[in-house]
């Protein structure tokens, strides 16, 4: 739903059709980019929807939908937490292919800053503590590209 920040006491506007089925949503601080994970239904992979300039682009995911999407500062890559592994996974917006994972640890959420740094807590089981990890996304993306001759990494 949309809130009118100029009139906080007003009623929020209801969901629009393009937001139906959305789970976690990320909104750029400028308000110009909106990204959300859209579920395709039980047992089906979902997709990432990128809304910018009045147009929506849906990219199907080759794995189950994730959580906590965020854009890199260049706006060409989405990083999200994969549902089945809880790992931070990189999706290339130009090709729609997964490029790999930022880290082998399990995470919960996080957001990429304007300088290309992601701060995210690691995910642990009950009665275990979380750690806050700071990841240089730009360096990790460069390492992913350099690790393979092909830009796409097929994930299990």
N, C-alpha and C positions, 0 to 999 in steps of 0.2 A: 504494500500500500504506500501511497505517497502522503507525506506530511507537508503542510504549508508552514514553513519556518517563520514566515512573516506574520502569520496568525496562528500561534500555537494552540489556541483554544478551539479552532475550527475542527470540523470532522475530517478524518483522513479520507482520501479517495481510495476506493476499493481496488482490488486486484484487477489488472488488465489481462486479456487473454494470453499475452506472451509471457506472463509470470505464472500461469497455472502450472503446477507440477514442479515449481522451483524449490530447491532446498537452500543450501547456503548461497548467500549473495554477497558480492564484493562490489563496492562503489568507489571509484576513483575520487580522490579529494577534490578534483575539479568538477566532479559530477558529470563529466562527459563520457566516461566509460563505465559500463555496468557489466558484470560477469556473474553468471550463476550456473550451478550444476542442475541439470534437468533430468529427473528420473524417467526411465522409459517403461517402468512397471516391474513387478516382481520377476526376478530371474533374468532380466534383460539389462544389457549395458545402457547407460544413460549418455548424456552429452553435455558439452560445455556450450553455453550460449553467450556470445559477446554482442553487446548492444553499444553502438557508437554512431553518432551522426544521424540518428533516426532509423538506422538499419540494424537488424538482428541477423547474426550469423550463428548457425548451430553446427557444431563439430561433434560427430558421434565418437564416443570413446571405445577403443578396442578392448577395454576392460570394464569392470563395473564402475559405476559412478563414484565420485569422490566427495570430498568436503573441503571447505575453506579455500576457494579459488582466489588467486591474486595474480595481477599482471606484473611483468618485469617493467622497469622504467622505459625500455624501448617499445613497449606495447606490442611485441611480436611473439611473446611467449606467455603461456599461462602455467602457473605452478599450483598444483592442488594436492590434497592429501588423498591418496588412493584408498578406497574402502577396504579392500581385502588385505592390504599390507601396512596401511597407515604411514607409508613412506611418501615423501614429497616428490611428486612426479612432474616431469616437464613435458608440456604439450606445445608443439610448434604451430602457431596460428596460420602460417602461410601454407603448410602442407597438411595439417590435421593429424600428423603422426607424433607418436611419443618419442621423445629424444632420450629419455633415460630418467634416472632418479638422482636427486641432489645429494642424497646421503643414504647410507644403509640402515640408519636408525629409524625407529618409528616415531612419528611426530603427531602433534595435535594442533593444527592451525598454523597461524603465522601470517605475516604480511610483508611484502617486499617494499622497502623504503625507496624514496626517490633517488637515493645514491646506490641502489642495487644490493642492499644488505637485508637479509631476512632474519628476524628473531622469532623463534618458535620453541615452545616447550616440547620435550620428548614425551611420548606416551608410555606409561607403565601400567601394570596391573594394580589390583586393589592393594592397598597398604604399602605401596612403593612411592617414593618421591619422584617428582619430575625435575628435569634439568632444563634451564633455558639455554638454548644453543643459538649462537650468532653465526650465520652463514653468509659468506661473500658470494652472492648469486652470480655475479659477472664472472668471477674466477671459476666457479663450478661449471658454468655453461661453457666456458672456454675449454676446460678440461674434458668435458663430455665430447665436444667437437674434435679435440685433438686425440682422444682415445680411440677413435674409430675413423676409418676412411669414409664410412657412410654416415650421414648426419642422423639417421634414424636408428634407435636401439630398440629391438623387439623385446618386450618385457613378458615374463610368464604370466 
